[in-house]
Amino acid sequence: MLDFVLFMFFSVIESFSMFLLSFRLFKIDLYIVEMLFASIIMAFISYVLRHDYSFPIIDIATQYFLTFCFFWMLFRIQVFYAVIITGIAYQSYMLIQSLLFLFMNQLGIYSLPFKEFSSISYLLQFLSSLITVIIGAMIANKRKGFDFIPDKPNGRIDITFKEKILFALSLPSILVVMSTLFFASHLTRFFIVIPTAYALILYGYLYLSYKKDRGESWNH
């Protein structure tokens, strides 16, 4: 029972912080109750897939898909932009978490003889979530972020070349997220590849979002 409670708690704050950062980044109003509701559902499904069926890879793909579904159907973001926000949300959060993993691994935390792996994982989740919330608060306080996401989910949108590229970045985004567990478990020496990939894809997302927000064209 304790394992279930701990898993749910840290998974909920992890998903909640990712939603919060996304909404702050795109200047979308916060829906706290809905965010908690979505986070609890995602945490429960994750627990079942990991502990009852031992399908961590399937869990990662499912969580990504659920995040998109909640952005689209619960928070009423137009489906095209929901794909983009999901990609940015995961790249942002996973960049933070992968860098923390590298830092903790360099400190030797993952090789301590007395540690419990689950406890270290919870610590990683908590620190990642805390940093994510702090970044989200800083974005809100400085009034930064993008505001090109349409308010009406069913409204007609004119898809530009930049938006097509933003959409296309979602494919490598999913692949990098799913490969993270494999690198962390089997290729720790080369794990630097993961945050580097996250950073490059996130840079593409943010650069194109900045261009889109300013209305700059590429002559396409």
ChimeraX attribute file (.defattr): number of C-alpha atoms within 10 A of each C-alpha:
attribute: neighborCount
match mode: 1-to-1
recipient: residues
	/A:1	6
	/A:2	7
	/A:3	11
	/A:4	13
	/A:5	10
	/A:6	14
	/A:7	18
	/A:8	21
	/A:9	16
	/A:10	19
	/A:11	23
	/A:12	24
	/A:13	21
	/A:14	23
	/A:15	24
	/A:16	23
	/A:17	26
	/A:18	26
	/A:19	30
	/A:20	22
	/A:21	25
	/A:22	25
	/A:23	21
	/A:24	23
	/A:25	23
	/A:26	18
	/A:27	18
	/A:28	18
	/A:29	10
	/A:30	14
	/A:31	14
	/A:32	12
	/A:33	9
	/A:34	14
	/A:35	21
	/A:36	16
	/A:37	15
	/A:38	22
	/A:39	25
	/A:40	19
	/A:41	15
	/A:42	22
	/A:43	22
	/A:44	16
	/A:45	15
	/A:46	22
	/A:47	21
	/A:48	14
	/A:49	18
	/A:50	16
	/A:51	12
	/A:52	9
	/A:53	11
	/A:54	12
	/A:55	14
	/A:56	16
	/A:57	17
	/A:58	15
	/A:59	20
	/A:60	20
	/A:61	14
	/A:62	16
	/A:63	18
	/A:64	21
	/A:65	14
	/A:66	18
	/A:67	24
	/A:68	22
	/A:69	19
	/A:70	21
	/A:71	23
	/A:72	20
	/A:73	13
	/A:74	15
	/A:75	18
	/A:76	15
	/A:77	23
	/A:78	20
	/A:79	16
	/A:80	17
	/A:81	21
	/A:82	23
	/A:83	25
	/A:84	21
	/A:85	27
	/A:86	26
	/A:87	28
	/A:88	27
	/A:89	25
	/A:90	24
	/A:91	26
	/A:92	21
	/A:93	22
	/A:94	22
	/A:95	22
	/A:96	19
	/A:97	21
	/A:98	22
	/A:99	17
	/A:100	18
	/A:101	23
	/A:102	17
	/A:103	12
	/A:104	15
	/A:105	13
	/A:106	11
	/A:107	11
	/A:108	10
	/A:109	15
	/A:110	16
	/A:111	12
	/A:112	10
	/A:113	7
	/A:114	8
	/A:115	11
	/A:116	10
	/A:117	13
	/A:118	12
	/A:119	11
	/A:120	15
	/A:121	15
	/A:122	17
	/A:123	13
	/A:124	18
	/A:125	20
	/A:126	19
	/A:127	16
	/A:128	24
	/A:129	25
	/A:130	15
	/A:131	16
	/A:132	25
	/A:133	21
	/A:134	13
	/A:135	17
	/A:136	22
	/A:137	16
	/A:138	14
	/A:139	17
	/A:140	17
	/A:141	10
	/A:142	8
	/A:143	12
	/A:144	14
	/A:145	20
	/A:146	18
	/A:147	16
	/A:148	15
	/A:149	17
	/A:150	14
	/A:151	12
	/A:152	11
	/A:153	18
	/A:154	11
	/A:155	8
	/A:156	9
	/A:157	12
	/A:158	6
	/A:159	9
	/A:160	13
	/A:161	15
	/A:162	19
	/A:163	18
	/A:164	12
	/A:165	14
	/A:166	24
	/A:167	18
	/A:168	14
	/A:169	19
	/A:170	21
	/A:171	11
	/A:172	14
	/A:173	20
	/A:174	18
	/A:175	11
	/A:176	20
	/A:177	22
	/A:178	18
	/A:179	13
	/A:180	19
	/A:181	17
	/A:182	13
	/A:183	16
	/A:184	17
	/A:185	9
	/A:186	10
	/A:187	13
	/A:188	14
	/A:189	10
	/A:190	10
	/A:191	20
	/A:192	16
	/A:193	16
	/A:194	20
	/A:195	22
	/A:196	14
	/A:197	17
	/A:198	24
	/A:199	17
	/A:200	12
	/A:201	22
	/A:202	21
	/A:203	15
	/A:204	16
	/A:205	24
	/A:206	16
	/A:207	14
	/A:208	18
	/A:209	21
	/A:210	16
	/A:211	13
	/A:212	18
	/A:213	14
	/A:214	12
	/A:215	9
	/A:216	11
	/A:217	11
	/A:218	8
	/A:219	5
	/A:220	6
